[in-house]
Amino acid sequence: MLQKNLDVTLIKVPAHADDPLNNHVDALAKAAHTDSHLSSCPPSELMAPCILQFNSLPVDMNIRKFIRNIFDAKSLLTLAVLPRFNSYSSTSDIDWACTKFCLNNYKHFVSHRNGRSEFCGFRIKLLLDMLPTLTTLQRRKPLLYNPSWLCPQCNSFPETLDHLWTCPYILPEFSPLQTFKTLLLALRTAYLDNFLSASSLIPLPDSFAAEFMALNCWDCDPPSISCLRLTRGLIPISLTEFLGIYFSLPTIWSILDTPLHDFHFDLYVQIWLCRSIFFHHWELAQGITKKMKNMMTSSALGPSSILRPSSTIPLDSSTPSLTTASLDSWVSWVSSSIIRGRSWISHLDFWRRLTVQHLLRISFW
């Protein structure tokens, strides 16, 4: 610009606006991108104004994808260290790559089987332990919901998220615990049938079915920690590590995805909706009306009472703090992803050593 005394005005052009000048620029850019002479020139001879480097490594990849991958990693790290995921054990017991894949499979969110958008909200709230159970409502609106009240169905235990599936309440045609056990065992059967018919890396031994069914994520009477996490949509690492002996990751993820979605849909219809109808009538019996609930605004209680999950969760000392993890860990991980390639999700030890401080140190030539 200085050498040729150019005066440049930047104009934002909407995508696909069919602007003649913008189309001409696009054509020139595509032609330059496919120019064999340009691709064979060493970097020092290129006329590009800069070459992106990270930690003295040239970023030889799509820059937008590079930046997006880093912020994807940051987002998943922020999710993984939430206290609500540390109520039972370390977050390292969760296969975050598979969990993210199952949650982000958008084809299910537009499936005709959803019926209504409430099911999408149910899955997300189930994962985050934010369903409006009685314990959640007691914390949000203690003046309206007496903190001493127990589960409206069994009147024996606090109604937490986990209690939804273990409530001993029994009616002739409805028992949450029995329904949950039936659905979980049906999920196990669907998974087993799919894996037995899938292409494996090595021949499956005769003991495969027995070993698969013996995994503790299927222990539902009483439900194990892995079982309760799987119910929320948090894939236990013990499950994927066992399957990883015999199957590739894409095969494992694709098989686990759809049956888990169907399992959540059945939980939504057969347990949550039935419980919600019962809970509505119970509220009316307590004199709690919709008008009263609307009057009890959350602002009077402060934001902290809304964001906490329904159970009392101790912080896991083994979980890294977002404010204390070192910057070198980010540098190490990003450098590794540049050298080794593949998606950031391939380096799934990242949450042990990443930080959200100053994501990038980029220098330009």
MIDRENSE-452815 format. One record per residue (C-alpha): x, y, z; residue in one letter; residue number from 0. Coordinates in steps of 0.5 Angstrom, whole numbers, plus 500, padded with zeros to 3 digits. Example, Ala and Ser with C-alpha at 12.3 -4.5 7.8 and 13.67 -1.06 7.14 Angstrom:
<recs>
{xx=525	yy=491	zz=516	resn=A	resi=0}
{xx=527	yy=498	zz=514	resn=S	resi=1}
</recs>
This chain:
<recs>
{xx=500	yy=500	zz=500	resn=M	resi=0}
{xx=506	yy=505	zz=502	resn=L	resi=1}
{xx=510	yy=503	zz=496	resn=Q	resi=2}
{xx=504	yy=504	zz=491	resn=K	resi=3}
{xx=501	yy=510	zz=494	resn=N	resi=4}
{xx=494	yy=506	zz=495	resn=L	resi=5}
{xx=488	yy=508	zz=499	resn=D	resi=6}
{xx=484	yy=502	zz=501	resn=V	resi=7}
{xx=477	yy=502	zz=504	resn=T	resi=8}
{xx=475	yy=496	zz=507	resn=L	resi=9}
{xx=467	yy=494	zz=505	resn=I	resi=10}
{xx=464	yy=488	zz=508	resn=K	resi=11}
{xx=460	yy=484	zz=503	resn=V	resi=12}
{xx=455	yy=479	zz=506	resn=P	resi=13}
{xx=456	yy=472	zz=504	resn=A	resi=14}
{xx=453	yy=470	zz=497	resn=H	resi=15}
{xx=450	yy=477	zz=495	resn=A	resi=16}
{xx=453	yy=476	zz=488	resn=D	resi=17}
{xx=457	yy=482	zz=488	resn=D	resi=18}
{xx=461	yy=483	zz=482	resn=P	resi=19}
{xx=467	yy=486	zz=485	resn=L	resi=20}
{xx=467	yy=480	zz=491	resn=N	resi=21}
{xx=466	yy=475	zz=486	resn=N	resi=22}
{xx=472	yy=477	zz=482	resn=H	resi=23}
{xx=476	yy=477	zz=488	resn=V	resi=24}
{xx=474	yy=470	zz=490	resn=D	resi=25}
{xx=476	yy=468	zz=483	resn=A	resi=26}
{xx=483	yy=471	zz=484	resn=L	resi=27}
{xx=484	yy=468	zz=490	resn=A	resi=28}
{xx=482	yy=461	zz=488	resn=K	resi=29}
{xx=486	yy=462	zz=482	resn=A	resi=30}
{xx=492	yy=464	zz=486	resn=A	resi=31}
{xx=491	yy=458	zz=491	resn=H	resi=32}
{xx=491	yy=453	zz=485	resn=T	resi=33}
{xx=497	yy=456	zz=482	resn=D	resi=34}
{xx=503	yy=450	zz=482	resn=S	resi=35}
{xx=508	yy=456	zz=482	resn=H	resi=36}
{xx=506	yy=459	zz=488	resn=L	resi=37}
{xx=505	yy=452	zz=492	resn=S	resi=38}
{xx=512	yy=450	zz=490	resn=S	resi=39}
{xx=516	yy=457	zz=492	resn=C	resi=40}
{xx=519	yy=457	zz=499	resn=P	resi=41}
{xx=516	yy=461	zz=505	resn=P	resi=42}
{xx=521	yy=466	zz=504	resn=S	resi=43}
{xx=520	yy=468	zz=497	resn=E	resi=44}
{xx=512	yy=468	zz=498	resn=L	resi=45}
{xx=509	yy=475	zz=498	resn=M	resi=46}
{xx=504	yy=474	zz=503	resn=A	resi=47}
{xx=505	yy=479	zz=509	resn=P	resi=48}
{xx=506	yy=474	zz=514	resn=C	resi=49}
{xx=506	yy=467	zz=516	resn=I	resi=50}
{xx=503	yy=465	zz=523	resn=L	resi=51}
{xx=507	yy=462	zz=528	resn=Q	resi=52}
{xx=506	yy=459	zz=535	resn=F	resi=53}
{xx=512	yy=457	zz=539	resn=N	resi=54}
{xx=517	yy=458	zz=534	resn=S	resi=55}
{xx=512	yy=453	zz=530	resn=L	resi=56}
{xx=509	yy=455	zz=523	resn=P	resi=57}
{xx=502	yy=453	zz=523	resn=V	resi=58}
{xx=501	yy=449	zz=517	resn=D	resi=59}
{xx=494	yy=449	zz=517	resn=M	resi=60}
{xx=487	yy=452	zz=516	resn=N	resi=61}
{xx=488	yy=458	zz=521	resn=I	resi=62}
{xx=480	yy=459	zz=522	resn=R	resi=63}
{xx=480	yy=451	zz=524	resn=K	resi=64}
{xx=486	yy=452	zz=528	resn=F	resi=65}
{xx=483	yy=458	zz=532	resn=I	resi=66}
{xx=477	yy=454	zz=533	resn=R	resi=67}
{xx=480	yy=448	zz=535	resn=N	resi=68}
{xx=483	yy=451	zz=541	resn=I	resi=69}
{xx=477	yy=455	zz=543	resn=F	resi=70}
{xx=473	yy=448	zz=543	resn=D	resi=71}
{xx=478	yy=445	zz=547	resn=A	resi=72}
{xx=478	yy=451	zz=552	resn=K	resi=73}
{xx=470	yy=450	zz=552	resn=S	resi=74}
{xx=470	yy=443	zz=553	resn=L	resi=75}
{xx=476	yy=444	zz=559	resn=L	resi=76}
{xx=471	yy=449	zz=562	resn=T	resi=77}
{xx=465	yy=444	zz=562	resn=L	resi=78}
{xx=469	yy=438	zz=565	resn=A	resi=79}
{xx=472	yy=442	zz=571	resn=V	resi=80}
{xx=465	yy=444	zz=573	resn=L	resi=81}
{xx=464	yy=442	zz=580	resn=P	resi=82}
{xx=457	yy=438	zz=578	resn=R	resi=83}
{xx=461	yy=433	zz=575	resn=F	resi=84}
{xx=465	yy=431	zz=581	resn=N	resi=85}
{xx=460	yy=429	zz=585	resn=S	resi=86}
{xx=462	yy=422	zz=585	resn=Y	resi=87}
{xx=469	yy=421	zz=583	resn=S	resi=88}
{xx=474	yy=425	zz=578	resn=S	resi=89}
{xx=472	yy=427	zz=571	resn=T	resi=90}
{xx=478	yy=423	zz=569	resn=S	resi=91}
{xx=473	yy=417	zz=569	resn=D	resi=92}
{xx=469	yy=420	zz=564	resn=I	resi=93}
{xx=470	yy=419	zz=556	resn=D	resi=94}
{xx=469	yy=426	zz=554	resn=W	resi=95}
{xx=471	yy=425	zz=547	resn=A	resi=96}
{xx=465	yy=420	zz=546	resn=C	resi=97}
{xx=461	yy=424	zz=551	resn=T	resi=98}
{xx=462	yy=431	zz=546	resn=K	resi=99}
{xx=460	yy=427	zz=540	resn=F	resi=100}
{xx=454	yy=424	zz=543	resn=C	resi=101}
{xx=451	yy=431	zz=545	resn=L	resi=102}
{xx=453	yy=434	zz=539	resn=N	resi=103}
{xx=450	yy=430	zz=534	resn=N	resi=104}
{xx=445	yy=435	zz=531	resn=Y	resi=105}
{xx=441	yy=430	zz=527	resn=K	resi=106}
{xx=438	yy=427	zz=533	resn=H	resi=107}
{xx=436	yy=434	zz=535	resn=F	resi=108}
{xx=432	yy=435	zz=529	resn=V	resi=109}
{xx=429	yy=428	zz=529	resn=S	resi=110}
{xx=422	yy=427	zz=528	resn=H	resi=111}
{xx=422	yy=423	zz=534	resn=R	resi=112}
{xx=423	yy=428	zz=539	resn=N	resi=113}
{xx=416	yy=431	zz=538	resn=G	resi=114}
{xx=417	yy=437	zz=542	resn=R	resi=115}
{xx=423	yy=442	zz=543	resn=S	resi=116}
{xx=423	yy=440	zz=550	resn=E	resi=117}
{xx=426	yy=433	zz=549	resn=F	resi=118}
{xx=433	yy=437	zz=547	resn=C	resi=119}
{xx=432	yy=441	zz=554	resn=G	resi=120}
{xx=431	yy=435	zz=558	resn=F	resi=121}
{xx=438	yy=432	zz=555	resn=R	resi=122}
{xx=442	yy=438	zz=556	resn=I	resi=123}
{xx=439	yy=439	zz=563	resn=K	resi=124}
{xx=440	yy=432	zz=565	resn=L	resi=125}
{xx=447	yy=432	zz=563	resn=L	resi=126}
{xx=448	yy=438	zz=567	resn=L	resi=127}
{xx=444	yy=436	zz=573	resn=D	resi=128}
{xx=439	yy=442	zz=572	resn=M	resi=129}
{xx=432	yy=438	zz=572	resn=L	resi=130}
{xx=427	yy=442	zz=576	resn=P	resi=131}
{xx=427	yy=436	zz=582	resn=T	resi=132}
{xx=424	yy=438	zz=588	resn=L	resi=133}
{xx=431	yy=439	zz=591	resn=T	resi=134}
{xx=433	yy=444	zz=586	resn=T	resi=135}
{xx=426	yy=448	zz=587	resn=L	resi=136}
{xx=428	yy=448	zz=594	resn=Q	resi=137}
{xx=434	yy=451	zz=593	resn=R	resi=138}
{xx=432	yy=456	zz=588	resn=R	resi=139}
{xx=425	yy=458	zz=592	resn=K	resi=140}
{xx=426	yy=456	zz=599	resn=P	resi=141}
{xx=420	yy=460	zz=601	resn=L	resi=142}
{xx=415	yy=456	zz=596	resn=L	resi=143}
{xx=418	yy=449	zz=597	resn=Y	resi=144}
{xx=419	yy=447	zz=604	resn=N	resi=145}
{xx=426	yy=445	zz=605	resn=P	resi=146}
{xx=424	yy=439	zz=609	resn=S	resi=147}
{xx=420	yy=436	zz=604	resn=W	resi=148}
{xx=422	yy=429	zz=601	resn=L	resi=149}
{xx=420	yy=426	zz=595	resn=C	resi=150}
{xx=413	yy=427	zz=593	resn=P	resi=151}
{xx=412	yy=420	zz=590	resn=Q	resi=152}
{xx=415	yy=416	zz=596	resn=C	resi=153}
{xx=416	yy=421	zz=601	resn=N	resi=154}
{xx=422	yy=417	zz=604	resn=S	resi=155}
{xx=428	yy=421	zz=600	resn=F	resi=156}
{xx=430	yy=427	zz=598	resn=P	resi=157}
{xx=428	yy=428	zz=590	resn=E	resi=158}
{xx=435	yy=429	zz=587	resn=T	resi=159}
{xx=437	yy=427	zz=580	resn=L	resi=160}
{xx=439	yy=420	zz=582	resn=D	resi=161}
{xx=433	yy=419	zz=586	resn=H	resi=162}
{xx=429	yy=420	zz=579	resn=L	resi=163}
{xx=431	yy=413	zz=577	resn=W	resi=164}
{xx=431	yy=410	zz=584	resn=T	resi=165}
{xx=425	yy=412	zz=587	resn=C	resi=166}
{xx=422	yy=406	zz=590	resn=P	resi=167}
{xx=415	yy=409	zz=589	resn=Y	resi=168}
{xx=410	yy=403	zz=586	resn=I	resi=169}
{xx=403	yy=404	zz=582	resn=L	resi=170}
{xx=400	yy=398	zz=579	resn=P	resi=171}
{xx=403	yy=401	zz=572	resn=E	resi=172}
{xx=408	yy=405	zz=574	resn=F	resi=173}
{xx=415	yy=404	zz=578	resn=S	resi=174}
{xx=421	yy=409	zz=577	resn=P	resi=175}
{xx=426	yy=404	zz=579	resn=L	resi=176}
{xx=423	yy=398	zz=575	resn=Q	resi=177}
{xx=422	yy=402	zz=569	resn=T	resi=178}
{xx=429	yy=405	zz=569	resn=F	resi=179}
{xx=432	yy=398	zz=570	resn=K	resi=180}
{xx=428	yy=395	zz=564	resn=T	resi=181}
{xx=430	yy=401	zz=560	resn=L	resi=182}
{xx=438	yy=400	zz=562	resn=L	resi=183}
{xx=438	yy=393	zz=561	resn=L	resi=184}
{xx=435	yy=394	zz=554	resn=A	resi=185}
{xx=440	yy=399	zz=552	resn=L	resi=186}
{xx=445	yy=394	zz=554	resn=R	resi=187}
{xx=442	yy=389	zz=550	resn=T	resi=188}
{xx=442	yy=394	zz=544	resn=A	resi=189}
{xx=449	yy=396	zz=545	resn=Y	resi=190}
{xx=451	yy=388	zz=545	resn=L	resi=191}
{xx=447	yy=386	zz=539	resn=D	resi=192}
{xx=450	yy=392	zz=535	resn=N	resi=193}
{xx=457	yy=391	zz=537	resn=F	resi=194}
{xx=457	yy=383	zz=536	resn=L	resi=195}
{xx=455	yy=385	zz=529	resn=S	resi=196}
{xx=460	yy=390	zz=527	resn=A	resi=197}
{xx=467	yy=390	zz=524	resn=S	resi=198}
{xx=472	yy=389	zz=529	resn=S	resi=199}
{xx=479	yy=390	zz=529	resn=L	resi=200}
{xx=481	yy=383	zz=532	resn=I	resi=201}
{xx=476	yy=377	zz=532	resn=P	resi=202}
{xx=472	yy=377	zz=538	resn=L	resi=203}
{xx=473	yy=372	zz=544	resn=P	resi=204}
{xx=467	yy=368	zz=546	resn=D	resi=205}
{xx=468	yy=371	zz=553	resn=S	resi=206}
{xx=466	yy=378	zz=550	resn=F	resi=207}
{xx=459	yy=378	zz=551	resn=A	resi=208}
{xx=460	yy=376	zz=558	resn=A	resi=209}
{xx=465	yy=381	zz=560	resn=E	resi=210}
{xx=461	yy=387	zz=556	resn=F	resi=211}
{xx=455	yy=385	zz=561	resn=M	resi=212}
{xx=459	yy=385	zz=567	resn=A	resi=213}
{xx=462	yy=392	zz=566	resn=L	resi=214}
{xx=460	yy=396	zz=572	resn=N	resi=215}
{xx=456	yy=401	zz=568	resn=C	resi=216}
{xx=450	yy=396	zz=568	resn=W	resi=217}
{xx=450	yy=395	zz=575	resn=D	resi=218}
{xx=443	yy=398	zz=576	resn=C	resi=219}
{xx=440	yy=395	zz=583	resn=D	resi=220}
{xx=443	yy=399	zz=586	resn=P	resi=221}
{xx=446	yy=404	zz=581	resn=P	resi=222}
{xx=453	yy=404	zz=581	resn=S	resi=223}
{xx=457	yy=411	zz=580	resn=I	resi=224}
{xx=458	yy=409	zz=572	resn=S	resi=225}
{xx=451	yy=407	zz=571	resn=C	resi=226}
{xx=448	yy=414	zz=574	resn=L	resi=227}
{xx=453	yy=418	zz=570	resn=R	resi=228}
{xx=452	yy=414	zz=563	resn=L	resi=229}
{xx=444	yy=415	zz=565	resn=T	resi=230}
{xx=446	yy=423	zz=565	resn=R	resi=231}
{xx=450	yy=422	zz=558	resn=G	resi=232}
{xx=457	yy=422	zz=561	resn=L	resi=233}
{xx=460	yy=416	zz=558	resn=I	resi=234}
{xx=464	yy=412	zz=563	resn=P	resi=235}
{xx=472	yy=411	zz=560	resn=I	resi=236}
{xx=471	yy=404	zz=563	resn=S	resi=237}
{xx=466	yy=402	zz=557	resn=L	resi=238}
{xx=470	yy=405	zz=552	resn=T	resi=239}
{xx=477	yy=403	zz=554	resn=E	resi=240}
{xx=474	yy=396	zz=554	resn=F	resi=241}
{xx=471	yy=397	zz=547	resn=L	resi=242}
{xx=477	yy=400	zz=544	resn=G	resi=243}
{xx=481	yy=393	zz=545	resn=I	resi=244}
{xx=476	yy=390	zz=539	resn=Y	resi=245}
{xx=474	yy=396	zz=535	resn=F	resi=246}
{xx=476	yy=403	zz=532	resn=S	resi=247}
{xx=474	yy=409	zz=536	resn=L	resi=248}
{xx=469	yy=411	zz=530	resn=P	resi=249}
{xx=466	yy=405	zz=530	resn=T	resi=250}
{xx=465	yy=405	zz=538	resn=I	resi=251}
{xx=462	yy=412	zz=538	resn=W	resi=252}
{xx=457	yy=411	zz=532	resn=S	resi=253}
{xx=454	yy=405	zz=536	resn=I	resi=254}
{xx=454	yy=408	zz=542	resn=L	resi=255}
{xx=450	yy=415	zz=540	resn=D	resi=256}
{xx=444	yy=413	zz=537	resn=T	resi=257}
{xx=441	yy=408	zz=543	resn=P	resi=258}
{xx=443	yy=413	zz=548	resn=L	resi=259}
{xx=439	yy=418	zz=545	resn=H	resi=260}
{xx=433	yy=413	zz=545	resn=D	resi=261}
{xx=435	yy=411	zz=552	resn=F	resi=262}
{xx=434	yy=418	zz=554	resn=H	resi=263}
{xx=428	yy=419	zz=550	resn=F	resi=264}
{xx=425	yy=413	zz=554	resn=D	resi=265}
{xx=427	yy=416	zz=560	resn=L	resi=266}
{xx=424	yy=423	zz=558	resn=Y	resi=267}
{xx=417	yy=419	zz=556	resn=V	resi=268}
{xx=416	yy=414	zz=561	resn=Q	resi=269}
{xx=419	yy=417	zz=567	resn=I	resi=270}
{xx=420	yy=424	zz=567	resn=W	resi=271}
{xx=413	yy=426	zz=564	resn=L	resi=272}
{xx=410	yy=421	zz=568	resn=C	resi=273}
{xx=413	yy=424	zz=574	resn=R	resi=274}
{xx=412	yy=431	zz=572	resn=S	resi=275}
{xx=404	yy=430	zz=571	resn=I	resi=276}
{xx=404	yy=427	zz=578	resn=F	resi=277}
{xx=409	yy=433	zz=581	resn=F	resi=278}
{xx=404	yy=438	zz=578	resn=H	resi=279}
{xx=398	yy=435	zz=582	resn=H	resi=280}
{xx=402	yy=435	zz=588	resn=W	resi=281}
{xx=404	yy=442	zz=588	resn=E	resi=282}
{xx=396	yy=444	zz=587	resn=L	resi=283}
{xx=395	yy=440	zz=593	resn=A	resi=284}
{xx=400	yy=444	zz=597	resn=Q	resi=285}
{xx=397	yy=450	zz=595	resn=G	resi=286}
{xx=403	yy=452	zz=590	resn=I	resi=287}
{xx=400	yy=455	zz=584	resn=T	resi=288}
{xx=403	yy=458	zz=577	resn=K	resi=289}
{xx=402	yy=465	zz=579	resn=K	resi=290}
{xx=406	yy=464	zz=586	resn=M	resi=291}
{xx=412	yy=461	zz=582	resn=K	resi=292}
{xx=412	yy=466	zz=577	resn=N	resi=293}
{xx=412	yy=471	zz=583	resn=M	resi=294}
{xx=418	yy=468	zz=586	resn=M	resi=295}
{xx=423	yy=471	zz=582	resn=T	resi=296}
{xx=430	yy=468	zz=582	resn=S	resi=297}
{xx=434	yy=475	zz=583	resn=S	resi=298}
{xx=431	yy=475	zz=590	resn=A	resi=299}
{xx=436	yy=469	zz=592	resn=L	resi=300}
{xx=442	yy=471	zz=588	resn=G	resi=301}
{xx=445	yy=467	zz=582	resn=P	resi=302}
{xx=449	yy=462	zz=586	resn=S	resi=303}
{xx=443	yy=459	zz=588	resn=S	resi=304}
{xx=441	yy=457	zz=581	resn=I	resi=305}
{xx=447	yy=455	zz=578	resn=L	resi=306}
{xx=449	yy=450	zz=583	resn=R	resi=307}
{xx=447	yy=442	zz=581	resn=P	resi=308}
{xx=442	yy=439	zz=586	resn=S	resi=309}
{xx=446	yy=435	zz=590	resn=S	resi=310}
{xx=452	yy=437	zz=595	resn=T	resi=311}
{xx=458	yy=437	zz=591	resn=I	resi=312}
{xx=465	yy=437	zz=594	resn=P	resi=313}
{xx=470	yy=440	zz=590	resn=L	resi=314}
{xx=475	yy=435	zz=587	resn=D	resi=315}
{xx=482	yy=436	zz=589	resn=S	resi=316}
{xx=485	yy=433	zz=583	resn=S	resi=317}
{xx=481	yy=437	zz=578	resn=T	resi=318}
{xx=486	yy=443	zz=576	resn=P	resi=319}
{xx=484	yy=450	zz=577	resn=S	resi=320}
{xx=482	yy=454	zz=571	resn=L	resi=321}
{xx=486	yy=460	zz=574	resn=T	resi=322}
{xx=492	yy=456	zz=577	resn=T	resi=323}
{xx=494	yy=451	zz=571	resn=A	resi=324}
{xx=500	yy=454	zz=568	resn=S	resi=325}
{xx=501	yy=457	zz=561	resn=L	resi=326}
{xx=506	yy=452	zz=559	resn=D	resi=327}
{xx=501	yy=447	zz=559	resn=S	resi=328}
{xx=497	yy=450	zz=553	resn=W	resi=329}
{xx=503	yy=452	zz=549	resn=V	resi=330}
{xx=505	yy=444	zz=550	resn=S	resi=331}
{xx=499	yy=442	zz=548	resn=W	resi=332}
{xx=498	yy=446	zz=542	resn=V	resi=333}
{xx=505	yy=445	zz=540	resn=S	resi=334}
{xx=503	yy=438	zz=540	resn=S	resi=335}
{xx=497	yy=438	zz=536	resn=S	resi=336}
{xx=501	yy=442	zz=531	resn=I	resi=337}
{xx=506	yy=437	zz=530	resn=I	resi=338}
{xx=502	yy=431	zz=531	resn=R	resi=339}
{xx=496	yy=433	zz=527	resn=G	resi=340}
{xx=489	yy=431	zz=528	resn=R	resi=341}
{xx=484	yy=434	zz=532	resn=S	resi=342}
{xx=485	yy=437	zz=539	resn=W	resi=343}
{xx=480	yy=431	zz=541	resn=I	resi=344}
{xx=485	yy=426	zz=540	resn=S	resi=345}
{xx=489	yy=429	zz=545	resn=H	resi=346}
{xx=484	yy=427	zz=551	resn=L	resi=347}
{xx=489	yy=428	zz=557	resn=D	resi=348}
{xx=489	yy=436	zz=555	resn=F	resi=349}
{xx=484	yy=437	zz=561	resn=W	resi=350}
{xx=489	yy=435	zz=566	resn=R	resi=351}
{xx=494	yy=440	zz=564	resn=R	resi=352}
{xx=491	yy=446	zz=560	resn=L	resi=353}
{xx=489	yy=453	zz=562	resn=T	resi=354}
{xx=484	yy=458	zz=560	resn=V	resi=355}
{xx=490	yy=464	zz=561	resn=Q	resi=356}
{xx=492	yy=467	zz=555	resn=H	resi=357}
{xx=491	yy=462	zz=550	resn=L	resi=358}
{xx=496	yy=464	zz=544	resn=L	resi=359}
{xx=503	yy=467	zz=543	resn=R	resi=360}
{xx=503	yy=468	zz=536	resn=I	resi=361}
{xx=509	yy=472	zz=532	resn=S	resi=362}
{xx=509	yy=474	zz=525	resn=F	resi=363}
{xx=515	yy=475	zz=520	resn=W	resi=364}
</recs>
